Amino acid sequence: MTTSASLPAESAAPTSGGSVTDELVVANRRYAATFKDPGMDARPVLRVAVVACMDARLDLHKALGLELGDCHTIRNAGGVVTDDTIRSLTISQRALGTRSVILIHHTGCGLESLTEDFRHELEDEVGQRPAWAVEAFRDVDQDVRQSMQRVRTNPFLPHRDDVRGFVFDVHTGLLREIDPAS
């Protein structure tokens, strides 16, 4: 199965008549046929957790020069620090030894075009309002600052001194560091 951002959307459709999931399961079987247990612990070697957007254009391991086992990666829509992100970071730090947190948002994020009206539309459609906030934003730099602040002030996280935030440019691949004080 070939995947490429340069292929038209219709080219990404399954070729065997099955679902995309069926093709991914087949790909996993090929992977598992030559898989060698790396013998790693669940603790990341670099003792870092990366919180980033789920956007398919972000290949975090390549962009950061990371290898398997180097970090914990926590991804969600927007790379926003939510209660669930704090849950994951707390487990990462307290149970698995991470000490540093890197936050990565990106240019052209879909959350910049949404509002909390999205929740109201869902409520109208299904008859129940989601318990979660959309966490939409207009200014990506400010949202990174907010996320850094949420990590730095959370009492469940014992390691809050090495928290840095960045914006990944989806056109150049470069990270731009955000000053938390600006």
C-alpha positions as CSV (number, residue, x, y, z in Angstrom):
1,M,0.0,0.0,0.0
2,T,1.4,3.3,-1.0
3,T,0.6,6.5,0.9
4,S,1.7,9.9,-0.2
5,A,0.5,13.4,0.3
6,S,1.2,14.0,-3.4
7,L,-1.4,11.5,-4.6
8,P,-4.9,12.6,-5.3
9,A,-7.4,11.6,-2.6
10,E,-9.1,9.0,-4.8
11,S,-5.7,7.3,-5.2
12,A,-5.6,6.7,-1.5
13,A,-8.7,4.4,-1.7
14,P,-8.1,0.7,-1.1
15,T,-7.1,-1.1,-4.2
16,S,-8.2,-4.6,-3.2
17,G,-11.9,-3.8,-2.7
18,G,-11.5,-4.0,1.1
19,S,-11.4,-1.1,3.5
20,V,-8.4,1.0,4.4
21,T,-8.3,-0.8,7.7
22,D,-8.1,-4.2,5.9
23,E,-5.1,-2.9,4.0
24,L,-3.4,-1.6,7.1
25,V,-3.9,-5.0,8.8
26,V,-2.2,-6.6,5.7
27,A,0.6,-4.1,6.0
28,N,1.0,-5.0,9.7
29,R,1.3,-8.7,8.8
30,R,4.2,-7.9,6.4
31,Y,5.8,-5.7,9.1
32,A,5.4,-8.4,11.8
33,A,6.9,-11.1,9.6
34,T,10.3,-9.4,9.9
35,F,9.7,-7.7,13.3
36,K,12.5,-8.1,15.9
37,D,11.7,-7.2,19.4
38,P,13.9,-4.1,20.2
39,G,14.0,-5.1,23.8
40,M,13.2,-1.7,25.0
41,D,11.6,-0.5,28.1
42,A,8.5,1.8,27.9
43,R,10.5,4.6,29.4
44,P,11.7,7.0,26.7
45,V,15.5,7.1,26.3
46,L,15.5,10.9,26.0
47,R,13.1,11.4,28.9
48,V,11.0,13.7,26.8
49,A,7.3,13.9,26.0
50,V,6.2,15.6,22.8
51,V,2.6,17.0,22.6
52,A,1.6,17.7,19.0
53,C,-1.3,18.1,16.7
54,M,-2.6,15.0,15.0
55,D,-2.3,16.6,11.6
56,A,-1.1,14.0,9.0
57,R,1.5,16.4,7.6
58,L,3.6,16.2,10.8
59,D,6.1,13.4,10.8
60,L,7.4,14.2,14.3
61,H,10.1,11.5,14.4
62,K,11.7,12.7,11.2
63,A,11.2,16.4,12.0
64,L,12.9,16.0,15.3
65,G,15.5,13.4,14.4
66,L,14.0,10.9,16.8
67,E,14.2,7.1,16.8
68,L,11.9,4.5,18.2
69,G,12.0,4.6,22.0
70,D,13.3,8.2,22.2
71,C,10.2,9.9,23.4
72,H,6.5,9.7,24.3
73,T,4.3,11.2,21.7
74,I,0.9,12.6,22.7
75,R,-1.2,13.8,19.8
76,N,-4.7,15.4,19.5
77,A,-6.5,18.0,17.4
78,G,-4.4,21.1,17.6
79,G,-1.8,19.7,20.0
80,V,-3.8,21.4,22.7
81,V,-3.1,20.7,26.4
82,T,-6.4,19.3,27.6
83,D,-7.3,17.3,30.7
84,D,-6.5,14.1,28.8
85,T,-3.1,15.5,27.7
86,I,-2.3,16.3,31.4
87,R,-3.4,12.7,32.3
88,S,-0.9,11.3,29.7
89,L,1.9,13.7,30.7
90,T,1.3,12.9,34.4
91,I,1.7,9.2,33.7
92,S,4.7,9.9,31.4
93,Q,6.5,11.8,34.1
94,R,5.5,10.1,37.3
95,A,5.4,6.5,36.1
96,L,7.8,6.5,33.1
97,G,10.5,9.0,33.9
98,T,10.1,11.9,31.4
99,R,11.4,15.3,32.5
100,S,11.0,17.5,29.5
101,V,7.9,18.6,27.5
102,I,7.9,19.9,24.0
103,L,4.7,21.3,22.6
104,I,4.3,21.5,18.8
105,H,1.4,23.3,17.0
106,H,1.6,24.1,13.3
107,T,0.8,26.5,10.6
108,G,-2.5,26.0,8.8
109,C,-4.2,24.1,11.6
110,G,-7.8,23.2,11.1
111,L,-8.6,24.4,14.6
112,E,-8.0,28.0,13.4
113,S,-11.2,27.7,11.3
114,L,-13.5,26.1,13.9
115,T,-15.4,27.7,16.7
116,E,-17.3,26.4,19.7
117,D,-20.3,26.5,17.4
118,F,-19.0,23.1,16.2
119,R,-20.2,21.6,19.6
120,H,-23.6,23.2,19.2
121,E,-23.9,21.8,15.7
122,L,-23.1,18.4,17.0
123,E,-25.7,18.8,19.7
124,D,-28.3,19.8,17.1
125,E,-27.4,16.8,15.0
126,V,-27.2,14.0,17.7
127,G,-29.2,15.5,20.6
128,Q,-26.4,15.6,23.0
129,R,-23.7,18.3,23.6
130,P,-20.1,16.9,23.7
131,A,-18.6,17.1,27.2
132,W,-15.3,18.4,25.6
133,A,-14.4,21.8,24.4
134,V,-13.3,22.3,20.8
135,E,-10.3,24.3,21.9
136,A,-10.3,26.3,18.7
137,F,-8.0,29.3,18.4
138,R,-7.2,32.2,16.1
139,D,-3.6,32.9,17.0
140,V,-1.4,29.8,17.0
141,D,1.4,31.5,18.9
142,Q,-0.9,32.5,21.7
143,D,-2.4,29.0,21.8
144,V,1.2,27.6,22.2
145,R,1.7,30.0,25.1
146,Q,-1.6,28.9,26.7
147,S,-0.6,25.3,26.4
148,M,2.8,26.0,27.9
149,Q,1.1,27.8,30.8
150,R,-1.3,24.8,31.4
151,V,1.7,22.5,31.7
152,R,3.8,24.8,33.8
153,T,1.0,25.4,36.4
154,N,-0.4,21.9,36.7
155,P,0.1,20.5,40.2
156,F,0.1,16.9,39.0
157,L,3.2,17.4,36.9
158,P,6.4,17.3,39.0
159,H,8.7,18.4,36.1
160,R,7.5,21.8,34.8
161,D,10.8,23.7,34.4
162,D,11.8,22.3,30.9
163,V,8.6,23.1,28.9
164,R,9.1,24.6,25.5
165,G,6.7,25.4,22.7
166,F,7.0,25.6,18.9
167,V,5.1,26.2,15.7
168,F,6.0,23.8,12.9
169,D,5.8,25.3,9.4
170,V,4.1,22.7,7.2
171,H,5.6,24.3,4.1
172,T,9.3,24.5,5.2
173,G,9.5,21.8,7.9
174,L,11.1,24.3,10.3
175,L,10.2,24.8,14.0
176,R,9.8,28.3,15.3
177,E,10.2,28.6,19.1
178,I,7.5,30.6,20.9
179,D,8.6,32.9,23.7
180,P,6.2,32.2,26.7
181,A,6.5,35.7,27.9
182,S,5.5,37.5,24.7
